[in-house]
Amino acid sequence: MKLVPPDTSLKDYKTRRSAFLTQLIASTPNVSARAKEFRRWMDENSPDRDHDEA
């Protein structure tokens, strides 16, 4: 699932995270795979992440 790139609004981030989790839970029965994918998503979309990396 591709969502809009991270932005600075915490409310937008929480909305996108919730939508991602809902879709992930519905499509991934394996809990370990689900956790791995969620960690990957968090690394890419965290509002605390430095987005100026080259």
Buried (B, 14 or more C-beta within 10 A) or exposed (E): EEEEEBEEEEEEBEEBBEEBEEEBEEEBEEEEEBEEBBEEBEEEBEBEEEEEEE
